[in-house]
Amino acid sequence: MTDISKLLQQAGVNPGSFPFTSRYKDIEVTSIPGADEVPIVYLRRRFVPQADSFSLLQIHTVKDGDRLDNIASQYLGDPEKFWQICDANNVLHPGELTETLGTQIKITLPAGIPGYNNA
């Protein structure tokens, strides 16, 4: 076991511990020196894919009572994929997508997966 592996386990973060559906699954875990030589373990920055890397499946119009986790479950089959909808709509704060009735939300394939509109 490497030193970084030991460190990650002590911090409760194991490489590959993020599920396949997680937005962090491909993000590198690294560390910086901390106080008293105790390293601080963190994830490198995650960059949101460009808008043109998403293939549109359909549009959802926000109705009263809509929640992004429920929308993600309805269209993507997983409520924890709400972040994919945020990425496709260039939104950092998930609540922005459902706060205004009538807002149109793009439901897309994951970034980089070609659809008929960019195959």
C-alpha positions in Angstrom: 0.0 0.0 0.0 1.4 3.4 -0.9 1.6 6.4 1.5 -1.1 8.2 -0.4 -3.4 5.2 -0.2 -2.9 5.0 3.6 -3.6 8.7 3.8 -6.8 8.5 1.8 -8.1 5.6 3.9 -7.4 7.6 7.1 -9.3 10.5 5.6 -12.2 8.2 4.6 -11.6 8.7 0.9 -10.5 5.7 -1.1 -9.4 6.0 -4.8 -12.2 4.6 -6.8 -14.7 5.0 -3.9 -17.0 7.2 -6.0 -19.7 5.3 -7.8 -19.8 5.2 -11.6 -22.7 7.6 -11.6 -20.8 10.2 -9.5 -19.6 13.5 -11.0 -16.4 12.9 -9.1 -15.6 9.4 -10.4 -12.9 10.5 -12.7 -11.5 13.3 -10.5 -8.0 12.8 -9.2 -7.4 12.7 -5.4 -4.3 14.5 -4.3 -2.8 16.2 -1.2 -0.9 19.2 0.0 1.3 19.5 3.1 -0.6 20.6 6.1 0.3 21.7 9.6 2.7 19.4 11.4 3.4 17.5 8.2 -0.1 16.0 8.2 -1.2 16.1 4.5 -4.5 17.6 3.5 -6.3 15.3 1.0 -8.6 16.8 -1.6 -10.1 16.3 -5.0 -8.7 18.2 -7.9 -11.1 20.7 -9.5 -13.9 19.4 -11.7 -14.5 21.3 -14.9 -18.0 21.4 -16.3 -18.2 20.1 -19.9 -18.9 22.6 -22.7 -22.6 23.0 -23.6 -22.0 21.6 -27.1 -20.8 18.3 -25.6 -24.3 17.4 -24.5 -26.9 15.8 -26.9 -30.5 17.0 -26.2 -33.0 14.3 -25.4 -36.0 16.5 -24.6 -37.1 19.6 -22.7 -38.8 19.6 -19.3 -41.0 22.6 -18.4 -40.9 23.3 -14.6 -44.3 22.8 -12.9 -45.4 23.6 -9.3 -43.7 21.2 -6.9 -41.0 20.0 -9.3 -37.7 19.1 -7.6 -34.5 18.4 -9.5 -33.9 15.0 -7.9 -37.3 13.9 -9.0 -36.8 15.2 -12.5 -33.5 13.4 -12.7 -35.1 10.2 -11.5 -38.0 10.6 -14.1 -35.8 11.2 -17.1 -32.4 9.7 -16.2 -33.5 6.9 -13.9 -31.3 8.1 -11.0 -32.1 11.0 -8.6 -28.4 11.4 -7.9 -27.8 12.4 -11.5 -29.3 15.9 -10.9 -25.8 17.2 -11.4 -25.9 16.0 -15.1 -28.9 18.2 -15.6 -27.2 21.1 -14.0 -24.1 20.7 -16.2 -26.2 20.5 -19.4 -28.0 23.7 -18.4 -24.8 25.5 -17.2 -26.1 26.0 -13.7 -24.0 25.8 -10.5 -26.9 25.9 -8.0 -29.5 23.2 -8.6 -32.3 25.2 -7.1 -32.0 27.7 -9.9 -33.5 25.3 -12.3 -36.8 24.8 -10.5 -37.4 28.1 -8.7 -39.4 29.7 -11.6 -42.5 28.0 -13.0 -42.3 27.5 -16.7 -38.5 27.4 -16.9 -37.4 25.0 -19.6 -34.8 22.5 -18.6 -32.7 20.6 -21.1 -32.6 16.9 -20.5 -29.5 15.4 -22.2 -27.3 12.4 -22.7 -24.1 12.5 -20.5 -21.4 14.8 -21.9 -19.5 13.3 -24.8 -22.2 10.7 -25.7 -23.3 11.5 -29.2 -26.9 11.7 -30.1 -28.7 12.3 -33.4 -28.0 16.0 -33.2 -24.2 15.8 -33.0 -23.3 12.2 -34.1 
